[in-house]
Amino acid sequence: MYKLFVVCFSRETTEKELTNLFGEFGDVVSVRIITDQETGLSKGYGFVNFADQAGARLAVRDMDGHVQGDRTVYVRFADQQSPPQQIQPCHDQPSENVISGRKKRPRISR
């Protein structure tokens, strides 16, 4: 099995939609979207497993950098490490000043 890491797709995307999207490249064995444990909402990334290497390679080649709505999707083999500059932050990621829906208070120097 060949596992792909897919990041920055819309949080409304379903596993069925990802299966259909990646299914044009080969036999998709399974899809898993990672969700927040508390809310159950998608985190905008997940894994697509292919039965064959050729289909997985085609999916990486054609889907990495694919624009889906206002999002750019990034795809790589899950066992490969990507330098941080290659995967850009997703458009609707919360800013670093927001944690769990609450804004962090800025530090005040005294």
SULLIN-V276638 format. One record per backbone hydrogen bond with DSSP energy under -0.5 kcal/mol. NH is the residue of the N-H (numbers start at 1). CO is the residue of the C=O. If there is no record, write none. Layout:
BEGIN
[[NH;CO] [NH;CO]]
END
This chain:
BEGIN
[[2;50] [3;1] [4;48] [5;76] [6;4] [6;46] [7;74] [8;44] [9;44] [13;10] [18;14] [19;15] [20;16] [21;17] [22;18] [23;19] [24;20] [25;22] [26;22] [26;23] [28;26] [29;27] [29;49] [30;49] [32;47] [34;45] [36;41] [40;36] [42;11] [43;34] [46;6] [47;32] [48;4] [49;30] [50;2] [51;27] [56;52] [57;53] [58;54] [59;55] [60;56] [61;57] [62;58] [63;59] [64;60] [65;63] [65;73] [66;63] [66;73] [68;66] [68;71] [69;67] [71;68] [73;66] [73;71] [74;7] [76;5] [78;3] [80;77] [86;83] [87;83] [87;84] [88;86] [93;90] [98;95] [99;97] [99;102] [102;99] [104;97] [109;107]]
END
